[in-house]
Amino acid sequence: MFGAPNASLSKTITYSPAYTLVPTYECFNRCTYCNFRVDPGQSPWLSLTEADATLRSLHQPDSNFDSNSVIEILVLSGEVHPQSTRRTAWIEHLYHHCEQALALGFLPHTNAGPLSFLEMQLLKAVNVSMGLMLEQLTPELLKTVHRHAPSKQPNLRLQQLIQAGELQVPFTTGLLLGIGETERDRWETLEAIAQIHQQYHHIQEVILQPYSPGQQEVWGGLAFSPEELVNLIAIARQILPADVAIQVPPNLIQHPTYLVACLEAGARDLGGISPHDEVNPNYPHLLDGELGSILGVNGWQLVPRLPIYPQYDQWLAEPLKTLVQKWRSRISQNQPLSAKI
């Protein structure tokens, strides 16, 4: 799937070579820890012409995969209100951005907040996978950081996981840690994910994302403890089914010692690594080889992956499946990356 492993390294950690396309930063939610959103009407939608120029600048000719290749286009959007007269146009806009990415040979993965069943069904046709963070299921956060965030209703977000399962959409979800939840809240959120996956078998990975203070937010909370993150990974590995990968964002783990500890505790994926983290703009990814070197020194091999895991290829329509298989072939011709990305 990823190419022949280096015999000198027995442990692998995956990542998705990605680029984030933002159709709009506008969002009707006002989560107090957010460093992404702007008020509705204050963020012009990314035009199809602008998106095309950006995607073409990333395009690699059909050749072997290398460390400069982008595979995944993460279509990450702020949310237009479900009752807005612009909602249908917004969904169609997301669809067209995914079409553009596919036309140039990229693999789209959309995360645009809670969607209706029909909206998710429409976007499934132009995405190899999709995602939505559960964050935390406790309703107590609706009194604090989510007080002005209607789409953070726990049942609404759980429904997305169920819809994705019903539609056979390979899905990524996750927890945001350190926003006022208790340890028990975290365990219950993980248990809910596990139960839904056991019914539909569609959750590819669960992100454990430590809250990291940013310059644009209004909340100003304390960063989530890296020691607690390591402990939670070990607990999550016991709660989640074995075929669900645990993902941690390496740019939010500031010390290499803790990153390696996360891997030793059970994390096996680093998510989409792109030039700019739109959600956490104050925490850039390491793209100069340092990340691969850190992992290599500690016996881990950095391996590129697609935004869809191979067990889900059968769920794709034929045109998407053909493109995915083409990417798998390109990656298999190259050794995994052990010291450079």
C-alpha positions, -999 to +999 in steps of 0.1 A: +000+000+000+026+025+010+057+010-006+083-014+008+094-007+043+130-001+052+143-032+069+162-012+094+131+004+108+103-017+123+078+010+132+058+032+109+038+064+113+016+077+085+007+111+073-013+126+044+006+150+021-021+177+018-031+212+009-060+230+025-085+248+003-108+272+021-140+281+002-149+306+029-139+315+065-173+328+073-191+308+100-223+314+119-209+296+150-188+316+174-167+291+194-147+312+218-114+292+211-117+295+173-088+310+153-104+303+119-138+320+116-149+354+105-185+368+107-209+359+079-206+383+050-170+392+059-152+365+039-157+365+001-161+330-012-130+316-029-138+318-066-135+288-089-109+307-109-088+314-079-091+278-067-081+265-102-050+286-102-040+274-067-046+237-076-027+240-108+003+254-090+003+223-069-002+199-097+026+173-103+029+155-137+020+118-137+052+103-124+064+085-093+054+099-060+080+121-043+084+142-012+069+173-030+037+156-041+004+167-028-022+139-027-051+152-005-070+184-010-087+192+023-117+213+015-122+230+049-150+256+051-167+277+076-204+270+080-232+288+063-264+286+084-287+257+075-316+282+071-296+307+050-308+314+015-272+309+005-269+274+019-277+255-014-253+277-033-226+271-007-230+233-009-228+235-047-197+257-044-180+230-022-190+204-048-174+223-076-141+228-057-140+190-052-146+185-089-117+208-097-094+189-074-104+156-089-099+169-125-063+176-117-058+142-101-060+151-064-081+133-038-106+156-020-116+153+017-143+177+028-149+190+064-175+217+064-195+212+096-228+192+100-245+184+067-279+170+059-282+135+046-288+148+011-259+172+013-235+145+025-248+122-002-241+148-029-206+155-017-198+118-014-197+117-052-167+140-053-149+130-021-129+099-012-135+106+024-150+132+047-148+143+083-162+162+113-148+167+148-172+156+175-150+177+199-168+167+231-203+153+236-210+169+270-238+194+267-221+215+295-199+232+269-230+247+254-230+269+285-194+280+279-171+278+249-200+266+226-226+290+240-229+308+206-223+277+184-256+261+174-240+234+153-220+221+183-251+204+196-238+169+206-266+150+190-264+169+158-227+160+154-233+123+164-259+122+137-232+130+112-212+099+121-244+078+117-252+094+083-217+088+071-220+051+081-254+048+063-239+063+032-206+043+034-184+074+036-149+068+050-149+092+079-125+110+102-136+124+135-120+134+167-119+152+201-107+187+210-090+184+244-089+209+271-119+231+264-136+225+297-145+188+295-138+163+322-119+130+319-152+111+320-165+133+291-135+123+270-141+086+277-178+089+269-170+106+236-146+079+226-171+052+236-197+068+215-174+068+185-165+032+191-202+021+193-211+038+160-180+023+143-189-011+155-223-007+137-210+007+104-173+001+103-165+034+086-144+054+110-108+056+096-092+075+124-099+095+155-079+128+160-069+136+196-063+173+192-048+193+222-063+227+226-035+252+217-040+290+224-041+312+193-038+349+187-072+354+172-094+336+198-113+354+225-112+326+251-075+325+261-075+291+279-045+271+289-028+247+265-038+210+270-011+192+289+011+169+268+014+144+296-024+142+297-024+137+259-001+107+262-022+092+289-054+097+269-039+080+238-033+049+259-069+050+271-083+056+237-063+027+223-082+005+247-116+020+240-115+023+202-116-008+179-083-019+166-090-009+130-095+028+140-063+047+138-054+073+165-041+105+150-022+134+166-013+167+150+025+170+153+025+208+151+005+210+183+030+188+202+058+212+209+085+189+222+099+158+203+099+138+235+062+141+238+056+134+201+075+101+204+057+093+236+024+097+218+035+072+192+047+048+219+013+051+236-006+041+204-009+070+180-002+059+144-010+088+122+000+125+120-029+136+097-027+160+068+005+179+068+003+210+047+022+243+044-003+261+066-026+249+094-057+269+088-073+259+121-042+266+142-024+293+122+001+300+150+015+265+149+031+258+115+040+222+105+076+211+101+081+208+063+119+211+061+129+175+070+130+180+107+099+160+115+112+130+095+146+133+112+131+134+147+111+103+139+139+085+123+163+090+152+137+074+174+132+044+152+100+055+134+095+056+097+074+084+082+051+069+055+028+088+031-008+076+028-040+085+009-069+102+026-088+070+022-076+038+038-074+007+015-102-013+031-127+014+020-117+015-017-147-008-025-171+019-013-161+044-041-177+049-074-156+037-103-140+070-114-129+077-078-117+042-073-096+044-105-079+076-093-072+061-059-056+030-074-035+052-096-022+070-065-015+037-047+005+026-077+026+058-077+033+055-040+043+019-042+071+027-066+089+048-040+104+039-007+086+054+023+100+087+036+122+082+067+140+115+070+124+141+047+090+154+038 
